[in-house]
Amino acid sequence: MKPRESAAFIASVSKDVKLNPVGIKRVASEIVQAIVSHEFEPNNMMIHSYPLPVTEDTSSIEWMFVADALNFSFWALEENAHYSVELRGKQYTGYMALCAAITKAQEAGIPITNPKYYANLTKETVNEIFMSNSGEPIPLLEQRWIILQECGKIINDKFEGEFCNCVRQSGNSAQKLLDLIVSNFPSFRDEGVIEGERVSFYKRAQILVADIWSTFKGKGLGSFSDIDTITMFADYRVPQTLVHFGAMEYSEKLNKLLSTNHTFTNGDREEMEIRGCSIHAVELIKEELKSQSVDFNKEGLPINSAMIDYFLWEYRRRFAADLAKVPYHKVRCIYY
């Protein structure tokens, strides 16, 4: 099952996670308010706030592939001890710290986005490039090193040394590109089994497709006629925002586990319920937004799951202190 169908199935059999229609409407209302007031402007926020590529060329695609190949597991048990990197005097945490490390490497003349280079990286060099400010290695260093080497070799062997050739093979289809990524790169196969059914989440693969679409503003290599088929990116932060708004609710048993900093294993039922219900919640928010009387085209924003995901993810970053009281699920794995 693809992520959307998987999510609907998981939501239908979920025991410890429930969706609340009142909370779904609340999120939709918050998004409308933020768009109309111009508080939420994804393009401006992404370009000006974060160390991300902004040029609409193939170098940005190679950059985003490396970032999303390594876009997982930045959390720490202590809320103030997350992975962080300094770039040009500014501190970044989590995924943006990874982006800062990539940019820092490029500025130092390291060809970190070249598959011929990272296919042969040593673990020691990966450690140096992604070292945190505290001098601690990035979480899951060994796995990141293995993934970089594996991905580099696959791109060199199958796509003539450039990931953008994989994008070209998609024929401007988000689903085709998603299939190409998942079928060719094992580390992007984010799947599980629940009630005997094989389900998929594909967080990193889908975010890679959406990142390309966003950077190219839906044109050229980022022109995907079916971008609306991409779901939200099931991680550990967006569920936190959904719970904050009351769109998602946890059972007493699950709440207790989360509040004690329990570390789940990738594939645990509770973990899959949280991720699957998050995807389904965003699908329901999308439907709710479509029923609103706001002209989103006039506001220059498409109503799709990627946009809603970004709103929820960015909301958590902006109001981190408020949301810190909402426990989130912790899993040490390569998928998110």
C-alpha positions as CSV (number, residue, x, y, z in Angstrom):
1,M,0.0,0.0,0.0
2,K,1.1,3.6,-0.8
3,P,1.4,6.0,2.2
4,R,-2.1,7.5,1.7
5,E,-3.9,4.1,1.6
6,S,-1.6,2.8,4.4
7,A,-2.6,5.8,6.6
8,A,-6.3,5.3,6.1
9,F,-5.9,1.6,6.9
10,I,-3.9,2.3,10.1
11,A,-6.3,5.0,11.3
12,S,-9.2,2.5,10.8
13,V,-7.5,-0.2,13.1
14,S,-5.6,2.1,15.5
15,K,-6.0,1.3,19.2
16,D,-3.9,3.9,20.9
17,V,-4.2,6.9,18.6
18,K,-7.5,8.6,17.6
19,L,-8.3,11.5,15.4
20,N,-10.6,14.3,16.6
21,P,-12.7,16.1,14.0
22,V,-12.8,19.2,16.2
23,G,-9.0,19.4,16.3
24,I,-8.9,18.8,12.5
25,K,-11.1,21.8,12.0
26,R,-9.0,23.8,14.4
27,V,-5.8,23.1,12.4
28,A,-7.5,24.1,9.2
29,S,-8.7,27.3,10.8
30,E,-5.2,28.1,12.1
31,I,-3.8,27.6,8.6
32,V,-6.4,29.9,7.0
33,Q,-5.7,32.6,9.5
34,A,-2.0,32.4,9.1
35,I,-2.2,32.5,5.3
36,V,-4.7,35.4,5.1
37,S,-2.6,37.4,7.6
38,H,0.6,36.6,5.7
39,E,2.1,35.2,8.8
40,F,2.6,31.9,6.9
41,E,4.6,32.4,3.7
42,P,6.5,29.2,3.0
43,N,8.7,30.5,0.2
44,N,9.9,33.5,2.1
45,M,10.3,31.6,5.3
46,M,12.3,28.8,3.8
47,I,14.6,31.1,1.8
48,H,15.4,33.6,4.5
49,S,15.3,31.5,7.6
50,Y,17.3,28.4,6.8
51,P,20.6,27.3,5.1
52,L,18.9,25.8,2.0
53,P,19.7,26.0,-1.7
54,V,17.6,28.5,-3.6
55,T,18.9,28.3,-7.1
56,E,16.7,26.4,-9.6
57,D,19.4,24.2,-11.1
58,T,20.7,20.7,-10.9
59,S,23.2,21.6,-8.1
60,S,20.3,22.1,-5.8
61,I,18.9,18.7,-6.6
62,E,22.2,17.0,-5.8
63,W,22.3,19.1,-2.5
64,M,18.8,18.0,-1.5
65,F,19.5,14.4,-2.3
66,V,22.3,14.3,0.3
67,A,20.3,16.3,2.8
68,D,17.2,14.0,2.5
69,A,19.4,10.8,2.4
70,L,20.5,11.8,5.9
71,N,17.3,13.5,7.1
72,F,16.6,11.4,10.2
73,S,17.0,11.1,14.0
74,F,18.3,14.4,15.4
75,W,16.6,14.2,18.7
76,A,18.1,13.9,22.2
77,L,16.6,12.6,25.4
78,E,17.2,16.0,26.9
79,E,15.2,18.7,25.2
80,N,18.0,21.2,25.2
81,A,20.7,18.8,23.9
82,H,19.6,18.3,20.3
83,Y,22.2,18.0,17.5
84,S,23.3,21.6,16.6
85,V,25.7,23.2,14.1
86,E,26.9,26.8,13.8
87,L,27.1,28.5,10.4
88,R,28.1,32.1,9.9
89,G,27.6,32.9,13.6
90,K,24.1,31.4,13.7
91,Q,23.1,28.2,15.6
92,Y,20.9,25.6,13.9
93,T,19.4,22.5,15.4
94,G,17.9,19.3,14.1
95,Y,17.5,18.9,10.4
96,M,18.6,22.5,9.8
97,A,21.8,21.7,11.6
98,L,22.4,19.0,9.1
99,C,21.7,21.5,6.3
100,A,24.2,23.9,7.9
101,A,26.8,21.2,8.0
102,I,26.4,20.5,4.3
103,T,26.6,24.2,3.5
104,K,29.7,24.6,5.7
105,A,31.4,21.7,4.0
106,Q,30.7,23.2,0.6
107,E,32.1,26.6,1.7
108,A,35.2,24.8,2.8
109,G,35.7,23.4,-0.7
110,I,34.5,19.8,0.2
111,P,32.4,18.4,-2.7
112,I,29.9,16.8,-0.3
113,T,27.1,16.7,-2.9
114,N,29.1,14.9,-5.5
115,P,28.2,11.1,-5.6
116,K,31.7,10.3,-6.8
117,Y,33.1,11.9,-3.6
118,Y,30.7,10.6,-1.0
119,A,30.6,7.1,-2.4
120,N,34.2,6.7,-1.1
121,L,34.0,8.8,2.1
122,T,35.6,7.3,5.2
123,K,33.7,7.2,8.5
124,E,36.2,9.6,10.0
125,T,35.6,12.2,7.3
126,V,31.8,11.9,7.7
127,N,32.3,12.4,11.4
128,E,34.3,15.6,10.8
129,I,31.9,17.1,8.3
130,F,28.8,16.5,10.5
131,M,30.3,17.0,14.0
132,S,28.0,18.9,16.3
133,N,29.0,22.2,18.1
134,S,29.5,20.2,21.3
135,G,32.1,18.0,19.7
136,E,29.7,15.0,19.8
137,P,29.2,12.9,16.7
138,I,25.9,13.3,14.8
139,P,23.4,10.6,15.9
140,L,23.7,7.3,14.0
141,L,27.1,8.2,12.5
142,E,27.8,4.7,11.3
143,Q,24.4,4.4,9.5
144,R,24.9,7.8,7.8
145,W,28.3,6.8,6.6
146,I,26.9,3.5,5.2
147,I,24.0,5.3,3.5
148,L,26.2,8.0,1.9
149,Q,28.5,5.3,0.4
150,E,25.6,3.1,-0.7
151,C,23.7,6.0,-2.3
152,G,26.8,7.4,-4.0
153,K,27.5,4.0,-5.6
154,I,23.9,3.5,-6.8
155,I,23.9,7.0,-8.4
156,N,27.2,6.3,-10.1
157,D,26.2,2.9,-11.3
158,K,22.6,3.5,-12.3
159,F,22.2,7.3,-13.0
160,E,25.5,8.3,-14.6
161,G,26.8,10.0,-11.5
162,E,24.0,12.5,-11.0
163,F,20.7,12.1,-9.0
164,C,19.1,14.7,-11.4
165,N,19.2,11.9,-14.0
166,C,16.9,9.9,-11.7
167,V,14.6,13.0,-11.6
168,R,14.6,13.2,-15.4
169,Q,13.5,9.6,-15.6
170,S,10.3,10.4,-13.7
171,G,8.8,12.2,-16.6
172,N,7.5,15.0,-14.3
173,S,5.5,12.6,-12.1
174,A,5.9,12.8,-8.4
175,Q,4.7,9.2,-8.0
176,K,7.1,7.9,-10.6
177,L,9.9,9.7,-8.9
178,L,8.8,8.3,-5.6
179,D,8.8,4.8,-7.1
180,L,12.3,5.3,-8.6
181,I,13.7,6.4,-5.3
182,V,12.2,3.6,-3.2
183,S,13.0,0.9,-5.7
184,N,16.6,2.0,-6.3
185,F,17.7,3.2,-2.8
186,P,17.1,0.6,0.0
187,S,17.6,3.2,2.8
188,F,14.5,5.0,1.6
189,R,12.2,2.0,2.0
190,D,10.3,3.1,5.0
191,E,7.8,0.3,5.5
192,G,6.2,-1.9,8.2
193,V,3.5,-4.5,8.8
194,I,0.4,-4.0,10.9
195,E,-2.5,-6.5,11.3
196,G,-0.8,-8.6,8.6
197,E,-0.8,-5.7,6.0
198,R,2.4,-4.2,4.6
199,V,2.2,-0.5,5.0
200,S,4.4,2.4,3.8
201,F,5.3,5.8,5.1
202,Y,8.2,6.9,2.8
203,K,9.0,10.0,4.8
204,R,12.4,10.8,3.3
205,A,11.5,9.8,-0.2
206,Q,8.4,12.0,-0.3
207,I,10.1,14.9,1.3
208,L,12.8,14.7,-1.3
209,V,10.2,14.9,-4.1
210,A,8.5,17.8,-2.3
211,D,11.8,19.6,-1.8
212,I,12.6,19.5,-5.5
213,W,9.0,20.7,-6.3
214,S,9.3,23.5,-3.8
215,T,12.8,24.7,-4.8
216,F,11.9,24.8,-8.5
217,K,8.5,26.4,-7.6
218,G,6.7,23.6,-9.5
219,K,8.5,24.4,-12.8
220,G,11.2,22.7,-14.9
221,L,12.7,19.6,-13.1
222,G,10.3,20.4,-10.2
223,S,7.2,20.3,-12.4
224,F,5.1,17.4,-11.0
225,S,1.6,17.3,-12.3
226,D,0.6,14.9,-9.5
227,I,2.3,16.6,-6.5
228,D,-1.0,16.5,-4.7
229,T,-0.6,12.7,-4.4
230,I,2.3,13.1,-2.0
231,T,1.3,12.9,1.7
232,M,2.8,14.5,4.7
233,F,6.1,13.4,6.0
234,A,5.6,11.2,9.0
235,D,8.3,12.1,11.5
236,Y,8.4,12.7,15.3
237,R,7.7,16.5,15.3
238,V,4.6,17.0,13.2
239,P,2.6,14.5,15.4
240,Q,3.6,16.7,18.3
241,T,1.9,19.7,16.7
242,L,-1.2,17.6,15.8
243,V,-1.6,16.6,19.4
244,H,-1.1,20.2,20.5
245,F,-4.0,21.3,18.3
246,G,-6.2,18.3,19.5
247,A,-6.4,16.8,16.0
248,M,-4.8,13.7,17.3
249,E,-5.2,12.0,20.8
250,Y,-3.3,9.3,22.6
251,S,-4.6,6.7,24.9
252,E,-3.6,6.9,28.6
253,K,-1.3,3.9,28.1
254,L,0.5,5.6,25.2
255,N,0.7,9.0,27.0
256,K,2.3,7.3,29.9
257,L,5.0,5.7,27.7
258,L,5.7,9.0,25.9
259,S,6.0,10.9,29.2
260,T,8.6,8.6,30.5
261,N,10.9,9.1,27.4
262,H,10.3,5.5,26.3
263,T,12.3,4.7,23.2
264,F,10.3,2.7,20.7
265,T,11.7,0.4,18.0
266,N,10.9,1.1,14.4
267,G,8.0,-1.1,13.5
268,D,6.4,-1.1,16.9
269,R,2.6,-0.9,16.6
270,E,2.3,2.3,18.7
271,E,4.9,4.0,16.5
272,M,3.2,3.0,13.3
273,E,-0.2,4.2,14.7
274,I,1.3,7.6,15.4
275,R,2.8,7.9,12.0
276,G,-0.1,6.5,10.0
277,C,-2.7,8.6,11.9
278,S,-0.6,11.7,11.4
279,I,-0.7,11.2,7.6
280,H,-4.4,10.5,7.7
281,A,-5.0,13.6,9.9
282,V,-3.3,15.8,7.3
283,E,-5.4,14.3,4.5
284,L,-8.5,15.3,6.5
285,I,-7.1,18.8,7.2
286,K,-6.5,19.1,3.4
287,E,-10.2,18.2,2.7
288,E,-11.3,20.7,5.4
289,L,-9.2,23.4,3.8
290,K,-10.7,22.7,0.4
291,S,-14.2,23.4,1.9
292,Q,-13.1,26.8,3.1
293,S,-14.2,30.0,1.2
294,V,-10.6,31.3,1.0
295,D,-9.1,31.7,-2.5
296,F,-5.7,30.0,-1.9
297,N,-4.6,30.5,-5.5
298,K,-4.9,34.3,-5.0
299,E,-2.7,33.8,-1.9
300,G,-0.2,32.0,-4.1
301,L,-0.4,28.8,-2.1
302,P,-1.4,25.3,-3.3
303,I,-3.5,23.3,-0.9
304,N,-1.5,20.0,-0.6
305,S,-0.1,17.8,2.1
306,A,3.4,19.1,1.7
307,M,2.2,22.7,2.5
308,I,0.2,21.5,5.5
309,D,3.2,19.5,6.8
310,Y,5.4,22.5,6.5
311,F,3.0,24.7,8.4
312,L,2.8,22.1,11.2
313,W,6.6,21.5,11.3
314,E,7.4,25.2,11.2
315,Y,4.8,25.9,13.9
316,R,6.5,23.4,16.2
317,R,9.9,25.2,15.6
318,R,8.4,28.7,16.2
319,F,6.6,27.7,19.3
320,A,9.0,25.1,20.6
321,A,8.8,26.3,24.2
322,D,5.0,25.9,24.2
323,L,5.0,22.5,22.5
324,A,7.8,21.1,24.7
325,K,5.1,20.0,27.2
326,V,3.6,17.7,24.5
327,P,5.7,14.5,24.6
328,Y,6.8,13.1,21.2
329,H,7.7,9.5,20.3
330,K,11.3,8.7,20.1
331,V,12.8,6.1,17.7
332,R,16.4,5.7,16.7
333,C,16.2,4.7,13.1
334,I,17.2,5.8,9.6
335,Y,13.7,6.5,8.3
336,Y,12.9,9.7,10.2
